[in-house]
Amino acid sequence: MRAQTLRQYLSVHTWAGIVAGFALFVAMLGGALTVFHHEIERWEQPATRHVPLSLAQTEQLADMVRAQFPAAREHMGVVLPSHSSVPFAYWLQPSGAWMQARLRLNADGSAASLVTGDARPGLSNAINALHYSLLVPTYGLYLMGVVSLFYGMALISGVIVHLPRVTRDIFALRPGRNLKRFWQDAHNAIGVLSLPFHIIFALTGALLCLSVPLMMAFNVLTFQNKLTPQFEQMTGSVPAKMAPVDGKPLDLQAVLARAEHAAPDVEATAVAWSRYGQPDAVAEVYGEANDSLGVFAAVAVRLNDGAIVGQHSPGVRDVNHAVLSMIYGAHFGNFAGDAMRWVYFVLGLMGAVLVYSGNLLWLESRRKRNTALQPANLRWMAKATAGVFLGTCLGIAVAFVGALVAPGTTALSIFVVTIALSLLFAALTAPAVAATGLLVATALVCLSIPVADALLTADNLVRTIADGDWVLAGIDLTAIVSAAIFALFARATWRRARRGDPNSVWAQPAASEHVAASASDSEAKA
């Protein structure tokens, strides 16, 4: 390939990564944690960690919600009890606000009352929203679709650029004084070894985020506005038309039994009722299929007589539902048990490191090697890299602690305040100081997660390990390992600032250089 063509691909790779890099890091880190969404959801609710509701109590929860909130009879869902999730009900109020409710139990295990409130995102849901929308309302989902396209461009162009030396340097990791070469080795190794999975992430992420705009475009351009009425049937199992039947609604156990008979390989995780008490009432049972890439499945049961009126599960679904389910399974990695989920967790973290190392390479390749005072654009890019990337790590860690220390405060507000303070700290200090300070802070907060768990709940790491409760123990252990990793990064960053090449944006500035940098930044702003 000609040198000019390679330079063009390198330019595409560089700028696609820079444009999408900040959003990609946040999405990758959030996505890695979202792999264990239900486990985090259980961990963040200490009062119900060890009090799983029975199926009868779950149905009692649904009956109490319908009795107190008539709007829930039109449409309401419940998450079923499992080893990693706590049941709750959710429904849409006439005002358009989503509500949720949990069951408060007496000491003898009987139902006492409902605990209701707005369906504000808890820790697990906030992390999930961070992954798919960057917490940007309405248009964040579409923004992440565009970011996924840029990510795909960066991956493909990166392979083309580095392919000639991949076979020679793929396992080379050369630490030393040449930090650019070290980060280049790490960047290339992570990118090549995880390339197939990250191409899947980029492709499925773009399809999931941009599916609605794509369907709207096809609806106008190809289907003469006939596609819109089919949107609900394209994603659900309830048919557009269903013969009404009078009768008494089946109880939850009977509904689940009918669904299990229709789809024996599907493990039910949630149930949604529509038009409860009416002749055309239906219950849609959602679940996950075993040993299938298309893991998501659903069975629609007519509520008054138990007839199966719709189904999409392995072997019993159309091409549309099969493809959509496989896209979900391939993106979230829940198609092959816990081992695959851990693989996806590591791959998500590797993607975050890939983006972070790309920013470091961009800064290193543009630094002035004959002067300690680097250009203002490089200093501000370094500040943004520290503030956004490391501030995101700190924000998520603080949100974990906040879930136990201040359960009445939303994880969303905790994260936003933390990252805003991180950006302010990075803007007011030198990049090396900002990076070291945020890494130290993140290490300390990660270490405080198991400490808060031991002090503020009935659990602690020793007890959960002794009880074999690896859901709760795993979160505390992961926090401890993360604290050690962030501490090592902080130590390496500080050593680099003091002993590394002084002609770098990551070097510790002398007092005179700091004054000159401040003056230069003021002139640049002016």
HUKABEL-V454511 format. One record per backbone hydrogen bond with DSSP energy under -1.0 kcal/mol. CO is the residue of the C=O (numbers start at 1). NH is the residue of the N-H. Records with the same first field share a line. If there is no record, write none. Layout:
CO: NH / NH
This chain:
2: 6
3: 7
4: 8
5: 9
6: 10
7: 11
8: 12
9: 13
10: 14
11: 15
12: 16
13: 17
14: 18
15: 19
16: 20
17: 21
20: 24
21: 25
22: 26
23: 27
24: 28
25: 29
26: 30
27: 31
28: 32
29: 33
30: 34
31: 35
33: 36
34: 37
36: 40
37: 41
38: 42
39: 43
40: 44
42: 45
45: 48
54: 58
55: 59
56: 60
57: 61
58: 62
59: 63
60: 64
61: 65
62: 66
63: 67
64: 68
65: 69
69: 72
70: 73
71: 74
73: 276
74: 275
76: 273
77: 90
78: 271
85: 82
88: 79
89: 101
90: 77
91: 99
93: 96
97: 93
98: 119
99: 91
100: 117
101: 89
102: 115
104: 112 / 113
106: 109
110: 106
113: 104
115: 102
117: 100
118: 120
122: 126
123: 127
124: 128
125: 129
126: 130
127: 131
128: 132
129: 133 / 135
133: 136
137: 139
139: 143
140: 144
141: 145
142: 146
143: 147
144: 148
145: 149
146: 150
147: 151
148: 152
149: 153
150: 154
151: 155
152: 156
153: 157
154: 158
155: 159
156: 160
157: 161
158: 162
159: 163
163: 166
165: 169
166: 170
169: 172
177: 179
178: 182
179: 183
180: 184
181: 185
182: 186
183: 187
184: 188
185: 189
186: 190
187: 191
188: 192
189: 193
190: 194
194: 198
195: 199
196: 200
197: 201
198: 202
199: 203
200: 204
201: 205
202: 206
203: 207
204: 208
205: 209
206: 210
210: 214
211: 215
212: 216
213: 217
214: 218
215: 219
216: 220
217: 221
218: 222 / 223
219: 225
223: 226
227: 230
228: 231
230: 234
232: 236
251: 255
252: 256
253: 257
254: 258
255: 259
256: 260
257: 261
258: 262
259: 263
263: 266
265: 290
267: 288
269: 80
270: 286
271: 78
272: 284
273: 76
274: 282
275: 278
278: 281
279: 245
281: 303
282: 274
283: 301
284: 272
285: 299
286: 269 / 270
287: 297
288: 267
293: 295
295: 289
297: 287
298: 312
299: 285
300: 309 / 310
301: 283
302: 306
303: 250
307: 302
310: 300
312: 298
313: 316
318: 322
319: 323
320: 324
321: 325
322: 326
323: 327
324: 328
325: 329
326: 330
327: 331
328: 332
329: 333
337: 341
338: 342
339: 343
340: 344
341: 345
342: 346
343: 347
344: 348
345: 349
346: 350
347: 351
348: 352
349: 353
350: 354
351: 355
352: 356
353: 357
354: 358
355: 359
356: 360
357: 361
358: 362
359: 363
360: 364
361: 365
375: 379
376: 380
377: 381
378: 382
379: 383
380: 384
381: 385
382: 386
383: 387
384: 388
385: 389
388: 392
389: 393
390: 394
391: 395
392: 396
393: 397
394: 398
395: 399
396: 400
397: 401
398: 402
399: 403
401: 404 / 405
402: 406
406: 409
410: 414
411: 415
412: 416
413: 417
414: 418
415: 419
416: 420
417: 421
418: 422
419: 423
420: 424
421: 425
422: 426
423: 427
424: 428
430: 434
431: 435
432: 436
433: 437
434: 438
435: 439
436: 440
437: 441
438: 442
439: 443
440: 444
441: 445
442: 446
443: 447
444: 448
446: 449
448: 452
449: 453
450: 454
451: 455
452: 456
460: 464
461: 465
462: 466
463: 467
464: 469
468: 470
469: 473
470: 474
471: 475
472: 476
473: 477
474: 478
475: 479
476: 480
477: 481
478: 482
479: 483
480: 484
481: 485
482: 486
483: 487
484: 488
485: 489
486: 490
487: 491
488: 492
489: 493
490: 494
491: 495
492: 496
493: 497
494: 498
495: 499
496: 500
497: 508
502: 504
504: 507
510: 514
511: 515
512: 516
513: 517
514: 518
515: 519
516: 520
517: 521
518: 522
519: 523
520: 524
521: 525
522: 526
